[in-house]
Amino acid sequence: MRPVLLQWSGTLAAKAAAFITVMCCALAALLGVLVHVQVTNQTVGQARDQALQRLAQATRRYEAGDTLWQGAGVDPPELPRQLRELAVDGDHGTMVADRQGRPTMWAAGPVDGGRALAVAVDYSQQARTIEGLDRAIVWSSGLAIGATLLVGAFAVTRVTRRLHTTARVARRISAGDLDARVNDPRTGPRTKASPQDEVAAVAAALDSMAASLQGKLLAEQRFTADVAHELRTPLTGLHAAAELLPPGRPTELVRDRVAALRTLTEDLLEISRLDTGRERLELDTEWLGPLAERAVRAAGSGTEVRVVRDVSVETDRRRLERVLGNLVVNAHKHGRAPVVLTVDGPVVTVRDHGDGFPEYLVAHGPQRFRTEGGTRGHGLGLTIARGQAEVLGARLEFANAPEGGAVATLRLAAE
């Protein structure tokens, strides 16, 4: 079983700041401890050597019968118990302890009679030196950590700002703006003097992908428009020829297929115009209820229209009727009756009682030339409806009702 690593969700800048802080603190603590130990050992060693030298001098004076100077004596009462026991046992030793409220370096050794000869050396200056060193280490570590954080935050912020720019351009591309580019100045040719960093490589890859995608889509749009235009002329002649055929079942079949081809051609031309993004609105003020009823009548199918709350909207009547008509026709073709169109303010819903929309359509929207379940049609009706809704500045959503059936919701901007 693999161990589960602790994961922290946060921005890259926050993670980098935390990492820099932890590493700086760890490094400052390590260096501080090393400096403290080194200086303390050196200071204590010097004080110990001085105390042992004075102990040796005091021992010679004591053995010569001379008077001991101040700070030296036999079994002084301030001598620490551990050091006294060490000297009585015949060893020499040193210890730092308080004497009359001041830090003192004691040195002690044995003398005749099982007693201890001790020397006290003032340790105040060395203690203050170590305390000052510790304060300097703390202050310098804090300043170093602060300066490192500022520099690191500045560097990381520059990187994250470029990443945010790249992400923003990627979202624009996914929303359909294929002209969006990062144009990172660091995406130029790499040289030894100015190598391309990883963020620039990502930006360059995104720009290259967007350019390639835009080229393919433009080629597809041109191909669709060219095919539709080329088909119009022979279809016009075919339609005229079909009209001259004698009445009968074969003639009806031919005319039906010619009509289907003409509808497909017109749909392709409409999609190519929508793809170019150059459609212009002819705005007028319309009441949504009567407009919906006209669209249902033009669709030529039995659809119930319910007006919960009528509202006046500024819209392009022809395009809006096209959207509603396509939704109604799709509901009858791929769903089951009853089909209900409901107007509730600036929101129009078209509901059928069939099997509902396919999962791909609910998740990703309509796709050209794709239908499910072997149903007839070329799959362009909902694509055109969504394209015309975008031209109107409306939002078209697809969902399935909990109790069954497909629900298409068109949200318009009220006047």
Salt bridges, closest charged atoms under 4 A:
ASP75 OD1 - ARG84 NH1 3.34
GLU85 OE2 - ARG81 NH1 3.10
ASP122 OD2 - ARG102 NH2 3.10
ASP134 OD1 - HIS36 ND1 2.58
ASP177 OD2 - ARG172 NH2 2.74
ASP184 OD2 - ARG162 NE 3.16
ASP184 OD1 - ARG186 NH1 3.73
ASP197 OD2 - ARG162 NH1 2.73
GLU220 OE2 - ARG368 NH1 3.66
GLU243 OE2 - HIS239 NE2 3.79
GLU252 OE1 - ARG249 NH1 3.39
ASP256 OD2 - ARG257 NH2 2.79
GLU266 OE2 - ARG232 NH2 3.68
ASP267 OD1 - ARG322 NH2 3.01
ASP267 OD2 - HIS378 NE2 3.50
GLU270 OE1 - ARG322 NH2 2.56
ASP275 OD1 - ARG368 NH2 2.75
GLU279 OE2 - ARG319 NH1 2.92
GLU286 OE1 - ARG294 NH2 3.53
GLU304 OE2 - ARG306 NE 2.85
ASP316 OD2 - ARG319 NE 3.33
GLU321 OE2 - ARG294 NE 3.25
GLU321 OE2 - ARG317 NH1 3.53
ASP344 OD1 - ARG309 NE 3.83
ASP355 OD1 - ARG336 NH1 3.46
GLU372 OE2 - ARG370 NH2 3.37
GLU397 OE2 - ARG395 NE 2.74
GLU397 OE1 - ARG411 NE 3.36
GLU403 OE2 - ARG351 NH1 3.50
